[in-house]
Amino acid sequence: MTTPQIANGFTMIANELLEAILGAGFSHREQSVILAVIRKTYGYAKKEDDMSAAQIGAVCGVARQHVTSTLNALAARNVITKRAGRFGMIIGIQKDFRKWIGADHLKAILSPAPVGSASPETGQGSPEMGQVDSPESGQGGPGSEQADSPESGLVPNQDMSQIGTVTSPESGQVLVPNRDTQKKTSKENLKIKNTPKPPVGGSKGAAPRIELKTFLEDCKANGERPLRDYAPLWNYVQDARLPMDFVALAWVEFMRRFGAGGVKEKNRQANWRQTFRNYVERNFLKLWYIDGDGAYLLTTLGKQAQITAASKEPA
């Protein structure tokens, strides 16, 4: 029979902070890790301490790899502070709980469907930014095969009686034109063969290019969530073991840049879901990096994005 005594050590924590932890809706694992961090810091009258994932796991009974992913998620939500240390990570609790980014706030933005579920999007298309090839880019599209012309030096051997002659109605004679006439005739033929330029918004038959705010408005009008059913994104996130809260932070930053009032507000894309997927896969926003242990950590830009996102949370 044990009889714990304060004389043998105790952890002092403000009731307001403890109540905030209890009422924040953390998962059992998240709450266990938070309490373990409190034990390793406040339990020794410290605000933060240098600790490893294995040490935290030994306190709360959570496997090391799960501790690492949970710490990353909590750091993304600004619940804890975390930076590289000598033995592991120097970790502390962000006691100003008004700066925490609520999980519901982030997950409501994304809320992915289970990986492998049916998706209206195939994820197929241009590998770069979801752009659709058009005649202007010189790629793809019907009728965009290389057109042979005298200027290119790729004129094939053809029957000159069909493309290089002009019939005179008056004389009934067939006149062989000179080289200049031949060149003019070839250009006229090319004008007929070439596909006309598509209207603004994309090539014929392709989805029109729209701004992000228009895409979000369309999603809302159709009762859709922007990324929920986009399986290609979630398949990658699962395979790369990228913390979902990092993806949520990337979406918040992506909307800040491309959404209403953003520096890239006028940017238009035919497939915003694929564009965001490319940003995540290639880490275009530079929000995270992977340390020597394979753990995802926020970069300076990531921490700035985190602070920006937290500042928009209701007090």
Summary of the structure (lengths in Angstrom):
residues: 315
radius of gyration: 30.5
end to end distance: 45.9
largest distance: 122.7
contacts: 824
relative contact order: 0.12
helix: 44%
strand: 9%
